[in-house]
Amino acid sequence: MMQETPGYRIFRRTTLVVLTLFVGAPLVVMVSTAIKPLSQVQSGFRWIPTEPTLRPFVEMWSTVPLARYFANSVVVAGAATVLSVTVAIMAAYAVSRWRFRGRESFRLAVLATQMFPGVLFLLPLFLLFVMVDRLTGLTLVGSRTGLVVTYLTFALPYAIWMLVSYFETIPHDLDDAAKVDGCGPVRLLVSVLLPAARPVIVAVSIFSFMLAWGEVLFASVLTSEQTRTVSVGLQSYASEANVYWNQVMAASLVVSAPIVVAFLLLQRHITAGLTAGAVK
């Protein structure tokens, strides 16, 4: 094992300090602003509040309908996550366990979708939703259903690619042993592959949820006042007369809590899932 030189040790510690300050400073500013009265926020920034208060955390729920925005985000992100992971599991199972015409083309097409920025799909997707509404009467623009469909299509390529890579590392001998015991295709998937793929499924689920929870561009175009999500709803704290910066920071901390808690609780599974299938 190579011994660290004093110069490298100093460089490493300096880098860690700089990165910690880079990540921690915005969080400290958010917390400091969130526990200040609005008058103190507008008078100039101070790291330590002179009159700390928790009123912004109470008032933020009445200034804008944050509870409704929060509920919309939970429903949309949860539905998009469940649907994307379910569809990705079935697609990955078929691609990794069967040989069929167009299999490699399908895998390349799934990967190629990640090459394009999402903004390119905004106008075509909006026009497609309007056309579906005219032809079928199914309202997608301004509804949570349209947002779920949008996030489902964005999360699927990554989820399918990750799951295919992991399923292919599971030996086919396990399939043969399960078939000898009388397992059919569905039971094989449920009893053999899914338990072994739990880390990567958790990682894909967290990715899908984070994508839907924090997305702004499509949510600002495809939602209405009643279906607005928190990522867009935070803009409502800014009006023509005032900007409630303390409530914005308080709401941002509350909105970020589900992602932070999920990451801390599932960190071990996420790390294992992101590295799964890297080496065959």
ZINORPE-V156057 format. One record per backbone hydrogen bond with DSSP energy under -0.5 kcal/mol. NH is the residue of the N-H (numbers start at 1). CO is the residue of the C=O. E is the energy in kcal/mol with one decimal. If there is no record, write none. Layout:
nh=NH co=CO e=E
nh=NH co=CO e=E
//
This chain:
nh=9 co=5 e=-2.3
nh=10 co=6 e=-2.3
nh=11 co=7 e=-2.2
nh=12 co=8 e=-2.7
nh=13 co=9 e=-2.3
nh=14 co=10 e=-2.5
nh=15 co=11 e=-2.4
nh=16 co=12 e=-2.3
nh=17 co=13 e=-2.3
nh=18 co=14 e=-2.5
nh=19 co=15 e=-2.6
nh=20 co=16 e=-2.3
nh=21 co=17 e=-2.4
nh=22 co=18 e=-2.4
nh=23 co=19 e=-2.2
nh=24 co=20 e=-3.2
nh=25 co=21 e=-2.3
nh=27 co=23 e=-0.7
nh=28 co=24 e=-2.4
nh=29 co=25 e=-2.3
nh=30 co=26 e=-2.3
nh=31 co=27 e=-2.4
nh=32 co=28 e=-2.7
nh=33 co=29 e=-2.5
nh=34 co=30 e=-2.2
nh=35 co=31 e=-1.0
nh=36 co=33 e=-1.3
nh=41 co=37 e=-1.7
nh=42 co=38 e=-2.3
nh=43 co=39 e=-0.9
nh=44 co=41 e=-0.8
nh=49 co=47 e=-0.6
nh=53 co=35 e=-2.2
nh=57 co=54 e=-0.9
nh=58 co=54 e=-0.7
nh=58 co=55 e=-1.2
nh=59 co=55 e=-3.2
nh=60 co=56 e=-1.7
nh=61 co=58 e=-1.0
nh=62 co=59 e=-1.2
nh=63 co=59 e=-2.2
nh=64 co=60 e=-0.9
nh=66 co=64 e=-2.8
nh=69 co=65 e=-2.0
nh=70 co=66 e=-3.0
nh=71 co=67 e=-2.3
nh=72 co=68 e=-2.5
nh=73 co=69 e=-2.2
nh=74 co=70 e=-2.2
nh=75 co=71 e=-2.4
nh=76 co=72 e=-2.8
nh=77 co=73 e=-2.8
nh=78 co=74 e=-2.2
nh=79 co=75 e=-2.5
nh=80 co=76 e=-2.6
nh=81 co=77 e=-2.1
nh=82 co=78 e=-2.5
nh=83 co=79 e=-2.5
nh=84 co=80 e=-2.4
nh=85 co=81 e=-2.4
nh=86 co=82 e=-2.2
nh=87 co=83 e=-2.7
nh=88 co=84 e=-2.3
nh=89 co=85 e=-2.2
nh=90 co=86 e=-1.8
nh=91 co=87 e=-2.5
nh=92 co=88 e=-2.9
nh=93 co=89 e=-2.2
nh=94 co=90 e=-1.9
nh=95 co=91 e=-2.4
nh=96 co=92 e=-2.5
nh=97 co=93 e=-1.5
nh=98 co=94 e=-1.6
nh=100 co=98 e=-0.5
nh=103 co=100 e=-1.7
nh=106 co=102 e=-2.3
nh=107 co=103 e=-1.9
nh=108 co=104 e=-2.3
nh=109 co=105 e=-2.4
nh=110 co=106 e=-2.3
nh=111 co=107 e=-2.0
nh=112 co=108 e=-2.6
nh=113 co=109 e=-1.2
nh=114 co=111 e=-1.4
nh=115 co=112 e=-1.9
nh=116 co=113 e=-0.9
nh=120 co=117 e=-1.4
nh=121 co=118 e=-1.7
nh=122 co=119 e=-1.0
nh=123 co=119 e=-0.5
nh=125 co=121 e=-2.3
nh=126 co=122 e=-2.2
nh=127 co=123 e=-2.5
nh=128 co=124 e=-2.3
nh=129 co=125 e=-2.3
nh=130 co=126 e=-2.2
nh=131 co=127 e=-2.2
nh=132 co=128 e=-2.4
nh=133 co=129 e=-2.1
nh=134 co=130 e=-2.0
nh=135 co=131 e=-2.3
nh=136 co=132 e=-2.6
nh=137 co=132 e=-0.6
nh=137 co=133 e=-1.4
nh=138 co=132 e=-0.7
nh=139 co=137 e=-0.7
nh=140 co=138 e=-0.6
nh=142 co=140 e=-0.5
nh=142 co=222 e=-2.4
nh=143 co=140 e=-1.3
nh=147 co=143 e=-1.1
nh=148 co=144 e=-2.3
nh=149 co=145 e=-2.4
nh=150 co=146 e=-2.0
nh=151 co=147 e=-2.5
nh=152 co=148 e=-2.2
nh=153 co=149 e=-2.0
nh=154 co=150 e=-1.4
nh=155 co=151 e=-2.1
nh=156 co=152 e=-1.8
nh=157 co=153 e=-0.7
nh=159 co=155 e=-2.2
nh=160 co=156 e=-3.2
nh=161 co=157 e=-2.4
nh=162 co=158 e=-2.4
nh=163 co=159 e=-2.3
nh=164 co=160 e=-2.7
nh=165 co=161 e=-2.1
nh=166 co=162 e=-1.7
nh=167 co=163 e=-3.1
nh=168 co=164 e=-2.0
nh=169 co=166 e=-1.5
nh=170 co=166 e=-0.6
nh=170 co=167 e=-1.0
nh=171 co=169 e=-0.5
nh=174 co=171 e=-1.2
nh=175 co=171 e=-0.6
nh=176 co=172 e=-2.1
nh=177 co=173 e=-2.5
nh=178 co=174 e=-2.3
nh=179 co=175 e=-2.5
nh=180 co=176 e=-2.0
nh=181 co=177 e=-1.4
nh=182 co=179 e=-1.4
nh=183 co=178 e=-2.5
nh=188 co=184 e=-2.6
nh=189 co=185 e=-1.9
nh=190 co=186 e=-2.5
nh=191 co=187 e=-3.1
nh=192 co=188 e=-1.8
nh=193 co=188 e=-1.6
nh=194 co=189 e=-2.5
nh=196 co=192 e=-1.1
nh=197 co=193 e=-1.9
nh=198 co=195 e=-0.9
nh=201 co=197 e=-2.2
nh=202 co=198 e=-2.3
nh=203 co=199 e=-2.1
nh=204 co=200 e=-2.4
nh=205 co=201 e=-2.3
nh=206 co=202 e=-2.4
nh=207 co=203 e=-2.2
nh=208 co=204 e=-2.5
nh=209 co=205 e=-2.5
nh=210 co=206 e=-2.7
nh=211 co=207 e=-2.3
nh=212 co=208 e=-2.0
nh=213 co=209 e=-2.5
nh=214 co=210 e=-2.1
nh=215 co=211 e=-0.8
nh=220 co=216 e=-2.2
nh=221 co=217 e=-0.8
nh=222 co=218 e=-2.9
nh=223 co=219 e=-0.6
nh=228 co=224 e=-0.7
nh=230 co=69 e=-0.8
nh=232 co=229 e=-0.7
nh=233 co=229 e=-3.0
nh=234 co=230 e=-1.8
nh=235 co=232 e=-1.6
nh=236 co=233 e=-1.9
nh=237 co=234 e=-1.3
nh=238 co=235 e=-1.6
nh=239 co=237 e=-0.6
nh=239 co=242 e=-3.2
nh=244 co=237 e=-2.0
nh=245 co=243 e=-1.8
nh=248 co=244 e=-2.3
nh=249 co=245 e=-2.4
nh=250 co=246 e=-2.0
nh=251 co=247 e=-2.8
nh=252 co=248 e=-2.3
nh=253 co=249 e=-2.0
nh=254 co=250 e=-2.0
nh=255 co=251 e=-2.8
nh=256 co=252 e=-1.9
nh=257 co=253 e=-0.9
nh=257 co=254 e=-0.5
nh=258 co=254 e=-0.6
nh=260 co=256 e=-2.1
nh=261 co=257 e=-2.9
nh=262 co=258 e=-2.3
nh=263 co=259 e=-2.4
nh=264 co=260 e=-2.4
nh=265 co=261 e=-2.4
nh=266 co=262 e=-2.1
nh=267 co=264 e=-0.6
nh=270 co=266 e=-2.6
nh=271 co=267 e=-2.5
nh=272 co=268 e=-2.0
nh=273 co=269 e=-2.5
nh=274 co=270 e=-2.5
nh=275 co=271 e=-1.3
nh=276 co=272 e=-0.7
nh=278 co=275 e=-1.6
//
